[in-house]
Amino acid sequence: MALNLGIIGLPKSGKTTLFNAITGSHAQTSAYASGDEPNVAVVKVPDPRLDVLTQMFHPRKTTPADVKFTDVVGMSGKPDDKKEPISRQTLGFISTVDALVLVVRAFVNPSVPLPEGTEGVDPIRDVESVMLELTFSDLGIIERRLERLKAEIPKMKGLERETREREQEVLSRIQPALEEGTPIRALGLNEDEDKAIRNYGFLTAKPVLIVANLGEEALGSAANVEGKMAQFRGESTDVIAIPAQLEMEMAQLSAEDTAEFRESMGLGLSRLEEVVSNSYSLLGLISFLTAGEDEVRAWTIRKGTDAQHAAGTIHSDLERGFIRAEVVQYDDLITAGSMVEAKKRGLLRSEGKTYTVKDGDIINVLFTQTKSEKPT
């Protein structure tokens, strides 16, 4: 599964700058250049484990996991009940993403004026403003749907009626919580309740990574900024502070020039990769690996996935014909030095269908192949 992250925020917060920094794109950052169409790019997830395994197995190709970034037009930050808080086109783009990356302005730059009606730089205020806008959007959808269900359910029978009544029940529970400021992601919905509303793509149900966009004047205060915004941290939300403009500029440089620039500025290592890794964590995602002469590859699955369903991520034939999985942990393989040595040491295990795959497991799936199936 490829992770899809939607980058949102108020105008002039640096959304597109962060998008360019992460993806190496050259999308125009001017507010006048951004229409309703989003900027979209797919990038490879850096994973040092793949580099090590490539040196060990010398495969024909190495395939990291993919992450798709969708950078949408800036939100107004002024939701009200007289209009759509988010345009339907923008809503259509971000309702399908797996998680939201909310960029808020934490930099002072006279050449990038604040949006009209905004007083001073206040990332906490901006987070609350966007969160409110997301809430208004979800409430609008729920209100319209409940009105429709109220009219349709009396005309239904059997399973269809039961399904719609269950949906009505869940939406009726969510509505007052949203009105009180509690996002859907904080309600602890069970699997059945989540299934009843999954197709709506509610925005407050999505995990949120808040990115405080620092300026050059605040390069040494990332930890301080994150500390001030700690109130937003939770099971499905996190905060990170990044100088997006500098990161975008360095993304255009060679590796050698970037290293020299970072050293001269005292920046240390880039934190851009944390945007992806933190999003993985918020979504409960992990990566297992496959390694051999043909390919070394990372596969993304949800934490808690069993071996049979993980095999289906590679190919449906492997899931249907699953016999067992040969598993060795990455660290154990590196310690052993080779797959042969890992097997000698008893580090290579045989696991059945119900084995829960761990992050960093290197897996070889053994399966039954029918005549109609092609080799993988």
C-alpha positions in Angstrom: 0.0 0.0 0.0 1.4 3.4 -1.0 0.9 6.1 1.7 -0.9 9.2 0.5 -0.3 12.4 2.5 -2.3 15.6 2.0 -0.5 18.9 2.7 -2.9 21.5 4.0 -2.7 24.9 5.7 -3.6 28.6 5.6 -2.3 30.8 2.7 1.4 31.8 3.0 2.1 29.2 5.6 4.7 27.5 3.4 2.7 24.4 2.3 4.1 24.3 -1.3 7.6 25.2 0.0 7.5 22.1 2.2 6.1 20.1 -0.7 9.0 21.2 -2.9 11.5 20.4 -0.2 10.3 16.9 0.3 9.6 15.9 -3.3 12.4 17.9 -5.0 9.7 19.6 -7.1 9.6 23.1 -8.5 6.0 24.0 -7.9 5.3 27.7 -7.8 5.0 28.9 -4.3 3.2 32.2 -5.0 -0.3 32.4 -3.8 -1.3 33.8 -7.1 0.1 30.7 -8.9 -2.0 28.2 -7.0 -5.4 27.4 -8.4 -7.7 24.7 -7.2 -5.6 22.0 -8.8 -3.2 20.4 -6.3 0.5 19.8 -6.7 1.1 16.0 -6.7 4.3 14.0 -6.5 5.4 10.5 -5.6 8.7 10.0 -3.8 10.7 7.0 -2.6 10.9 6.5 1.2 14.5 6.6 2.3 15.3 3.4 4.2 18.9 2.7 5.1 18.1 -1.0 5.6 17.6 -1.3 1.8 21.0 0.1 1.1 22.6 -2.5 3.4 20.6 -5.4 2.0 21.5 -4.2 -1.6 25.2 -4.5 -0.7 24.6 -8.0 0.8 22.4 -9.5 -2.0 23.5 -7.5 -5.1 20.0 -7.6 -6.6 19.0 -6.6 -10.1 16.9 -3.8 -8.6 16.1 -2.1 -5.3 12.6 -0.8 -4.7 11.8 1.5 -1.7 8.2 2.1 -0.6 6.4 5.0 -2.3 4.7 8.0 -0.7 2.4 10.3 -2.6 2.1 13.9 -1.5 -0.9 16.1 -2.5 -0.5 19.8 -1.8 -3.9 21.6 -2.0 -4.8 25.2 -2.2 -4.7 27.2 1.1 -7.7 27.2 3.3 -9.5 30.4 4.3 -9.2 29.9 8.1 -12.6 31.6 8.4 -15.2 28.9 8.4 -18.9 29.8 9.0 -22.2 28.2 8.5 -23.2 30.3 5.5 -20.7 28.7 3.0 -18.7 25.6 2.4 -15.6 25.9 4.7 -13.5 24.0 2.1 -14.2 24.0 -1.6 -15.7 20.8 -2.9 -12.9 20.3 -5.3 -10.3 20.6 -2.5 -12.4 18.4 -0.3 -12.4 15.8 -3.0 -8.6 15.7 -3.1 -8.0 15.5 0.7 -10.9 13.3 1.6 -9.0 10.3 0.0 -5.6 10.8 1.6 -4.4 8.6 4.5 -3.2 11.5 6.7 -2.9 15.2 6.8 0.3 17.3 7.0 -0.8 20.6 8.5 1.7 23.4 7.8 1.5 26.4 10.0 3.6 29.6 9.8 6.2 30.0 12.5 8.5 32.4 10.6 8.7 36.2 10.2 9.4 37.5 6.7 8.2 41.0 5.6 8.5 39.9 2.0 5.8 37.3 2.6 3.0 39.3 4.2 0.5 37.7 6.5 -3.0 36.9 5.1 -5.5 39.8 5.3 -7.0 40.2 8.7 -4.2 38.2 10.5 -2.3 39.8 13.3 1.2 38.5 14.0 2.7 35.1 13.6 0.9 32.6 15.9 1.2 28.9 14.9 -1.1 27.8 17.8 -3.9 30.1 16.6 -3.4 28.9 13.0 -3.6 25.2 14.0 -6.9 25.9 15.9 -8.2 27.8 12.9 -7.6 25.0 10.4 -8.8 22.3 12.8 -12.1 24.3 13.2 -12.3 24.5 9.4 -12.0 20.7 9.2 -14.6 20.3 11.8 -17.1 22.5 10.0 -16.5 20.5 6.8 -17.3 17.2 8.6 -20.4 18.7 10.4 -21.8 19.9 7.1 -21.5 16.4 5.6 -23.0 14.8 8.6 -26.0 17.2 8.8 -26.9 16.6 5.1 -26.5 12.9 5.4 -28.6 12.6 8.6 -31.4 14.6 6.9 -31.3 12.2 3.9 -31.2 9.1 6.1 -34.2 10.3 8.1 -36.2 10.5 4.9 -34.9 7.3 3.3 -34.8 4.7 6.1 -38.6 4.4 6.6 -38.8 3.3 2.9 -36.1 0.6 3.3 -36.4 -3.1 4.5 -34.1 -5.9 5.6 -30.3 -5.7 5.5 -30.3 -2.4 3.7 -32.4 -0.8 6.4 -30.2 -2.3 9.1 -27.1 -0.9 7.5 -28.5 2.6 7.1 -29.8 2.6 10.7 -26.3 1.6 11.9 -24.8 4.5 9.9 -27.4 6.9 11.3 -26.6 5.7 14.8 -22.8 6.3 14.4 -23.3 9.7 12.7 -25.7 10.8 15.5 -23.0 9.9 18.0 -20.3 11.8 16.1 -22.3 15.0 15.5 -22.5 16.3 19.1 -18.9 15.4 19.8 -17.8 17.5 16.8 -20.0 20.4 17.9 -18.1 20.3 21.2 -14.8 20.3 19.4 -13.8 16.7 19.7 -12.4 15.3 16.4 -13.6 11.9 15.1 -10.1 10.5 15.5 -10.3 11.0 19.3 -13.7 9.2 19.7 -12.2 5.7 19.8 -14.6 4.2 17.2 -14.5 0.4 17.0 -14.0 -1.4 13.7 -17.7 -1.8 13.1 -18.4 2.0 13.6 -15.4 2.9 11.5 -16.6 0.7 8.7 -20.1 2.4 8.8 -18.6 5.9 8.0 -15.4 5.0 6.1 -16.6 6.0 2.7 -17.1 9.6 3.8 -13.4 10.3 4.2 -14.1 12.6 7.2 -11.2 15.0 7.7 -11.2 15.0 11.5 -10.9 11.2 11.4 -7.5 11.4 9.7 -4.2 11.5 11.7 -2.6 14.9 11.6 1.1 15.8 11.5 1.5 19.5 12.4 4.6 21.1 10.8 5.7 24.4 12.2 7.5 26.2 9.4 10.5 27.9 10.9 12.4 30.9 9.5 16.1 31.5 9.6 15.7 33.7 12.7 14.4 30.6 14.6 16.7 27.8 13.4 17.9 27.0 17.0 14.4 27.1 18.5 12.8 24.0 16.9 12.6 22.2 20.3 11.1 25.3 22.0 8.5 25.7 19.3 7.5 22.0 19.4 7.3 22.3 23.2 4.9 25.3 23.0 2.7 23.2 20.6 2.8 20.0 22.7 -0.9 20.5 23.5 -1.7 19.2 20.1 0.2 15.9 20.5 -1.9 12.8 20.9 -2.4 9.2 19.7 -3.2 10.5 16.2 -1.5 13.8 16.1 2.2 14.9 16.3 4.2 18.1 15.9 7.5 18.8 14.2 9.3 22.1 13.5 11.2 22.4 10.2 12.8 25.3 8.2 11.0 24.5 5.0 12.5 27.4 2.9 16.0 26.4 3.7 15.2 22.7 3.1 13.7 23.6 -0.2 16.8 25.5 -1.2 19.1 22.7 -0.1 17.1 20.1 -2.1 18.3 21.8 -5.2 22.0 21.5 -4.2 24.4 18.6 -4.7 24.9 16.2 -1.7 28.4 17.7 -1.2 27.2 21.3 -1.2 24.2 20.4 1.0 26.5 18.9 3.6 28.8 21.9 3.6 25.9 24.3 3.9 24.4 22.4 6.8 27.7 22.4 8.6 28.2 26.2 8.1 24.6 26.9 9.3 24.9 24.4 12.2 21.7 22.7 11.0 22.6 19.1 11.6 20.7 16.4 9.7 17.6 17.1 7.7 14.3 16.3 9.5 12.3 16.0 6.3 12.4 12.2 6.5 10.6 12.5 9.9 7.5 13.8 8.0 7.2 10.4 6.4 8.3 8.3 9.4 6.0 10.2 11.8 3.1 9.8 9.4 3.8 6.0 9.3 3.8 5.9 13.1 0.5 8.0 13.4 -1.2 5.6 10.9 0.1 2.5 12.6 2.1 1.5 9.5 5.3 -0.6 9.4 7.6 -2.0 6.6 8.6 -5.6 6.1 11.3 -6.5 3.5 12.0 -9.0 0.8 15.5 -9.7 -0.3 17.1 -11.8 -3.0 19.1 -11.8 -6.2 16.1 -10.4 -8.2 15.0 -7.6 -5.9 15.4 -6.0 -2.5 12.1 -4.3 -1.6 10.2 -2.6 1.2 6.5 -3.3 1.6 4.1 -1.2 3.7 1.5 -2.8 5.9 -0.6 -2.0 8.9 0.9 -2.9 12.3 -0.7 -6.2 13.5 -1.0 -7.7 10.0 -0.6 -11.4 9.9 1.8 -13.2 7.6 -0.9 -14.5 5.1 -2.3 -11.0 4.6 1.2 -9.5 4.4 1.9 -12.0 1.6 -1.1 -10.6 -0.2 0.6 -7.2 -0.3 3.3 -8.8 -2.6 0.8 -10.8 -4.7 -2.7 -12.2 -4.3 -1.4 -15.6 -5.4 0.9 -15.7 -2.3 -2.0 -15.0 0.0 -4.3 -17.6 -1.6 -1.7 -20.4 -1.7 0.1 -19.4 1.5 2.0 -22.4 3.1 4.4 -20.7 5.5 6.8 -17.7 5.7 10.5 -17.9 6.3 11.3 -14.9 8.6 14.5 -13.3 9.9 14.7 -10.0 11.6 16.8 -7.4 9.8 19.1 -6.8 12.8 19.6 -10.6 13.2 20.6 -11.0 9.5 23.1 -8.1 9.7 24.6 -9.6 12.8 24.9 -13.0 11.1 26.3 -11.5 7.9 24.4 -13.7 5.5 21.2 -15.7 5.1 23.2 -18.9 5.2 24.8 -18.0 8.5 21.5 -16.8 9.9 20.0 -20.2 9.2 22.9 -21.9 10.9 22.4 -19.8 14.0 18.7 -20.6 14.1 17.7 -17.0 13.4 15.7 -17.9 10.3 12.3 -19.1 11.5 9.3 -20.8 9.8 6.0 -19.0 10.7 2.4 -19.8 9.9 -0.5 -17.8 8.6 -1.3 -16.2 12.0 2.2 -14.9 12.7 2.1 -11.1 13.3 4.6 -9.4 11.0 7.1 -7.0 12.7 8.8 -3.9 11.3 12.1 -5.0 9.7 11.1 -8.6 9.2 12.7 -10.0 6.1 10.2 -12.5 4.6 10.3 -15.3 2.0 6.8 -16.7 1.3 6.3 -20.3 0.4 3.0 -21.0 -1.4 1.1 -23.5 -3.4 1.0 -22.5 -7.1 -2.0 -23.7 -9.2 -1.7 -24.3 -12.9 -3.6 -21.1 -13.6 -1.1 -19.0 -11.7 2.0 -17.5 -13.1 5.2 -17.6 -11.1 6.1 -14.4 -9.2 
